[in-house]
Amino acid sequence: MNSVFKALNDPTRREILALLQQKDLTAGEIAEQFHMTWPSISHHLDLLKQAKLVHAKKDGQYIYYSLNTTVVDEIVKWFMQFKAKKK
């Protein structure tokens, strides 16, 4: 869970997740959305993969990234345990 929170701590990574919520994207398509270097984007994607928030699938010369909804569901469940129960 710590790696998930570390990954979610950065606004760029949260924006990448929002992009992937819409559709799967290649690393290049993700990089086009930001004004930063390729190594920086690669670092952000690596942290998201380590946290298992995204899947990476190689297809020919491209790597497609997709949102891992299973981990997202686990995060939501974890947060929901803190919701106060009404009496």
Secondary structure by P-SEA (a helix, b strand, c coil): caaaaaaaccaaaaaaaaaaaaccccaaaaaaaccccaaaaaaaaaaaaaaccbbbbbcccbbbbbbaaaaaaaaaaaaaaaccccc
